[in-house]
Amino acid sequence: MKMPKIHIKNLFAGLILVGSAGFLSAQTTQTDSASSTATQAAVATQSTNPTIEGLKKQIEANPKDTEALAKLAGAYQEASDWTNAVDTWKKISALLPDWAPSYYSQAYAYQSAKDDANAKLAYEKYIATVKPEEVEQNKKNLAYAYFYIAFAEQQSDPGKAKQHIAKSLQYDPNNQDAIKLSKTLNS
């Protein structure tokens, strides 16, 4: 079982590099027509994407193939099919409940789908699942997760938001968005 985890971690690192630009766009607001066009494109891509279809067949043959599931989740994300991306990351989390990157990816997919409540919950699960020996390699992701939670809580629980933004800045002291939010929360 250790071999697939190693491969999945390598795959996830690649997905983060490929999808890092997507985090910026996930934070922007689309117009209704742009959102509708993106949804239509995702549906069209999903039904004609040979990568997705091939991976689905591979997973039918072995539903516990976590490496293929991670590739499928990544393919869904590339196609902006957030519903299937979330569902696939959830399957991975069920098979590998202690693998933190699956929760971070769920949060990213929820955030991209504009489901802020579930994104916040998934980021919280990610933070809780990162093992102490993995903190150093996950600092940027932890910083973003804490930032997102602080941003989501700034109105409902400013005290908690301050704690989260402080943690975000602890992991990434140069994040300008976190610095701005910290100034806002502490003014």
Buried (B, 14 or more C-beta within 10 A) or exposed (E): EEEBBEEBBEBBEEBBEEBEEBBEEBEEEEEEEEEEEBBEEBEEBBEEBEBBEBBBEBBEEEEEBBBBBBBBBBBBBBBBBBBBBBBBBBBBBEBBEEBBBBBBBBBBBBBBBEBEEBBBBBBBBBBEBBEEEEEEEBEEBBBBBBBBBBBBBBEEEBEBBBBBBBBBBEBBEEBEBBBEBBEEBEE
